[in-house]
Amino acid sequence: MTNAVRHWSEGFVRAGAEVVIAYEDGEVPDSWTSNKVECRRLRHIGPSRCKIAPDLEDAIKDADVLVLHSAWAPHNNWAGKVARRLGVPYVLEPRGAYDPQIVRRHRLWKKPWWWTFERELLMNARAVHVFFPSEIQHLRSLGYGCDHPAVVSISPTSVGSSSLATVFAEATAARTSPSRSWISSRRKSARGAA
């Protein structure tokens, strides 16, 4: 996921956006210092698998869009909740995590997690960035896009997709701040920011 996040972020910079990657700790690789993607360390608290960034609200309050990579993760649910409270639209990049086989794995904890956290995160996403057409049906089977218009983009790491570009354009027009995208992470370094 490291290279995907990097290329995805750099693509948005080339398209004129200001991109900030939030991460937990570690060093930013030298190769990232010249790519115009800002990497910002945010304090995280909590047990190792359940860490959240308590200062995220201050960090994203002027963001046009928040991009959340992965799924089934406490830090994403926290970030989605903060974004909803602030009115910052967010895009999910679940990396195949809503595939039925993955959803069935670890059912004992995923089912209550779905009804308590993940469902709200997915249903309130402004868009979901997927890689394959089959993922659209996976999202539909979970209820995404059934009660509201879904914006689903099929594009590996490109920003050329018109539907994803539309999400960012609409978010920018709806907010008064300059175009700023945040990519949230709790990974150990910017290389793993996701």
N, C-alpha and C positions, 0 to 999 in steps of 0.2 A: 504494500500500500504506500510505502514511502515515496517511490517515484511517481505514482499516480497523483498523490497529493501535490507534489512539487510541480509536475507538469500542468496539472489542472490550475494551480495557483498562478503559475507563470503565464498560462494562456489568458487568464483574466487580466493580468497586468498588461499584456500586449493589447488587449481589447480596451484598455484605458481605465480599468478599475484599480483602486487601491486595496491591496489584500494584506490582511494581518492574520498570521497563524498563532493561535494561543496554545501553549503547551505547558506541561508540568515542570520539568526540570531537565538538566543536561546541557550540552553544548550545541550551538548552532553550527552546522558544518561550514567550513570556509567557502565552499562552492555556493552557498546561499547568500553570501554577503553582497554579491553583485547582481542578484536577480530581481531586485526591487520588490521582493516580498518581505514584509516585515514579520519577524518572529518575535513574539512577546511572551515572556514567561509569566504565568499566573500562579499564584499560590493555590495549592490544593490541600484539602483536608479529608480525613476519613480513613477507614481501613483500605488496604491495598486495592481490592477489587471494586470498591465503592467510593472512590475519591470524587469530590466535586470541587469546583472553583467558587468559593464564596464571594469573591470580588468580581464575578463575571458581569453582574449588572452594570457596574461602572465601566467595565471594559467595552461592552457592546451597546451602550445606550445611544450612541450616535451612528451605529451601523445601519446600512441599508438592508443587508441580508446576512444571515448566519448560516453557515454550511456545516452540517453535522455528518461526520463519516462514521460508518459502522452502525450497529443496531444492538439491541438487548444490553445496553450499557448504561449504568447509573449516571455517568457524566453527561450523556446525551439527553437523558430525561430531565436532568437538572437544567441543562442549557436550554432545552425546549421550553421548559416552564418559565425560565427567566425571560426568554425571547417573547413568549406570549404575553407576559405581564407588561413588557415594554412596548409591545406592538411591533416588534422586529420580525419580519417574515423569515422563515427558515426553510432550507432545502435539505432533505435527507439523501445521503449517499450510502445505502445499506450494504453495498458490496455483496449482494446475493443472500443476505441474511434472512430474507423473508421467503426463501425457497421452501416449499412444503417439507422437504426432507430435513432441512435445518430447523424449521419450526417444530417438527416432531421430536427432534433430538432434545433430550433433557426436559421432556414434557412436564415433569413434576414441578419444576420451578418456572418454566416458560409460560405455562397456562395462567397461573396467578399473576406473573409479571406482565403478561399481555393485558389482562383486564385491569390491572392496577396502574400501569405506567405506559407501556409501549403503544397500546391502542391510541391513547390520547396524543402521544407524540406523532404517530403516523398520520392520524386523521386531521391533525392541525398543520401538517407540513404544507407549505405553499407549492412544493414540487418534490418529486422523488426522481433522482437521477439513476437510471438503470443502464445495464450493459446490453441486455438481450431482450428481444420481444417477449419471450416466455415470462419474463419477470413482471410484465404488465398484468398478465392473468393472475400471477401470484398475489399482486397487490389488490386486484379486484376481488379475489377470493377472501381476502382479509377485510374487505369493505372499503378500501381506499378508492375514491372517485365515484362511488355509488350515489351518495347524497349531495355531492358538490362536484363542480368541474375539476377533473384531475389534470395536472400538468405533469406529463411524464416525458423525460428526455432519454433517448437511446443514443449514447455516445460515450466511448470509453473514457477519454481524458480531454476531449475537445470542448471548446466553448462555441463551436460552430453551430450547434443545434439551435434552431430557431425557437423552440419552446422553452429551453433553458435560458436563452438570451432574453426572451420575453419576460421571464420571471424577474431577472435582474433589472431590466428596463422599467418594469412596473413598480418594483420596490424602490428604485431610485427616484422615480417620478412622485411616488407617494410620500417620500420623506424629504425634509428640507436640508439634510446634511449632504456633503459631497459624497460621491459614489465610494462606499467603503464596504468591503466584504470581510467577514470574519470567518475563519475556519477554526472550530473549536477542537481541542484535543486534551487528553490527560496523559498522553504518551510521555515517555521519559526524555525524548529529545525532539527537536524540530524535524530531524530526519524521519521520525516516526509519527509526526503530527498527523492526526486523522480526525 
